[in-house]
Amino acid sequence: MPPQRASRECEVVVSEPANPPMGRLDAFDIGAKKLTVQTEFFARPAWRIETKIYLGGALKKVYTEDLASTPEPELQKRIDAFHQEKMDEIVTGLRRLSQ
């Protein structure tokens, strides 16, 4: 068995926010299926948000944004804005399809 070596990579430790932001969840009926848009905040390994798009319960798309440089007081605003941007993109796409 080869000797174990100490990792030379240094991990950046990011602290948990003092007031963790809330995620967002929206769901709509699209024909016979349910469209769900879920945005979550993750503190580890680095601050980030993920917006997941589900159609009929199946994961269709994941969008991620790094928030490591976002000041803590701005986290909730950024999460809300990111979620709304994705919602607007979906509505625009659905309108285009229905024309």
ABEGO torsion letter per residue (X at the ends): XBBBBBBABBBBBBBBBABBBBBBBBBBBBEABBBBBBBBBBAOABBBBBBBBBBGGBBABBBBBBAAABBAAAAAAAAAAAAAAAAAAAAAAAAAAAX
